[in-house]
Amino acid sequence: MTRIYCGNLPFSTNDDELRDMFEEFGSVNEATVVSDRETGRSRGFGFVDMDTDGATKAIEALDGIDYKGRTLKVNVARPREERPPRNNRRRY
């Protein structure tokens, strides 16, 4: 299984559209468009988990294409970086 990053998505793109875009290249296990926690609106990127052969084909075919007026950035996702906990308390 390979995790793919897909960036610069139109904000109207949903999980099903993202899945459909990648399914022509192989078996998609999961496709998720990332949403803002507070507003629920798309953040303009998502992740797709799919078989390795299909992932290679999808990256080659989709990186740099125009999708609904936006140029997609598609590559193998980097591992998530560890971040220190956020302190949400405001100091006045």
C-alpha positions as CSV (number, residue, x, y, z in Angstrom):
1,M,0.0,0.0,0.0
2,T,1.2,3.5,-0.9
3,R,-0.1,6.8,0.6
4,I,-0.4,9.6,-2.0
5,Y,-0.6,13.3,-1.3
6,C,-2.9,15.2,-3.8
7,G,-2.6,19.0,-3.4
8,N,-4.1,22.1,-5.0
9,L,-7.5,20.4,-5.2
10,P,-10.5,22.6,-6.0
11,F,-12.3,23.3,-2.7
12,S,-15.5,21.7,-4.0
13,T,-13.8,18.3,-4.4
14,N,-15.2,15.6,-2.1
15,D,-13.9,12.1,-1.1
16,D,-15.9,10.3,-3.8
17,E,-14.5,12.5,-6.6
18,L,-10.9,12.0,-5.3
19,R,-11.5,8.2,-5.2
20,D,-12.9,8.3,-8.8
21,M,-9.9,10.2,-10.0
22,F,-7.4,7.6,-8.8
23,E,-9.5,4.4,-9.3
24,E,-8.7,4.2,-13.1
25,F,-5.0,3.5,-12.1
26,G,-5.6,0.7,-9.5
27,S,-7.4,-0.4,-6.4
28,V,-8.0,2.5,-4.0
29,N,-8.3,1.5,-0.3
30,E,-9.1,5.0,1.0
31,A,-9.5,8.5,-0.4
32,T,-9.9,11.5,2.0
33,V,-10.1,15.2,1.4
34,V,-8.8,17.0,4.4
35,S,-11.3,19.5,6.1
36,D,-10.8,22.4,8.4
37,R,-11.7,21.3,12.0
38,E,-13.6,24.5,12.8
39,T,-15.4,25.3,9.6
40,G,-15.7,21.9,7.9
41,R,-14.5,23.4,4.6
42,S,-12.0,21.6,2.4
43,R,-8.4,22.6,2.9
44,G,-7.6,21.9,-0.8
45,F,-5.6,18.7,-0.4
46,G,-6.2,15.1,0.4
47,F,-4.7,11.6,0.7
48,V,-5.2,8.4,-1.2
49,D,-4.1,4.9,-0.1
50,M,-3.8,2.5,-3.0
51,D,-1.7,-0.4,-4.3
52,T,1.9,0.4,-5.1
53,D,1.7,-0.3,-8.9
54,G,-1.4,1.9,-9.3
55,A,0.1,4.6,-7.1
56,T,3.1,4.9,-9.4
57,K,0.9,5.1,-12.5
58,A,-1.4,7.6,-10.9
59,I,1.4,9.9,-9.8
60,E,2.9,9.9,-13.3
61,A,-0.4,10.6,-14.9
62,L,-2.0,13.1,-12.5
63,D,0.9,15.3,-11.3
64,G,0.7,18.6,-13.0
65,I,-2.6,18.1,-14.8
66,D,-5.3,20.8,-14.8
67,Y,-8.3,19.6,-12.8
68,K,-11.3,22.0,-12.7
69,G,-9.0,25.0,-13.3
70,R,-6.3,24.0,-10.7
71,T,-2.9,22.4,-11.4
72,L,-2.7,19.3,-9.2
73,K,0.4,18.4,-7.2
74,V,0.5,14.6,-6.7
75,N,3.3,12.7,-5.0
76,V,4.1,10.0,-2.4
77,A,3.0,11.4,1.0
78,R,5.8,12.1,3.5
79,P,5.4,10.7,7.0
80,R,3.7,13.0,9.4
81,E,6.1,15.1,11.5
82,E,5.9,15.1,15.3
83,R,4.9,18.5,16.6
84,P,4.8,19.7,20.2
85,P,1.3,20.1,21.7
86,R,-0.4,23.3,21.0
87,N,-1.1,25.7,23.9
88,N,-4.5,27.3,23.0
89,R,-4.6,29.5,26.1
90,R,-4.4,33.1,25.3
91,R,-2.2,35.4,27.5
92,Y,-3.3,38.9,28.0
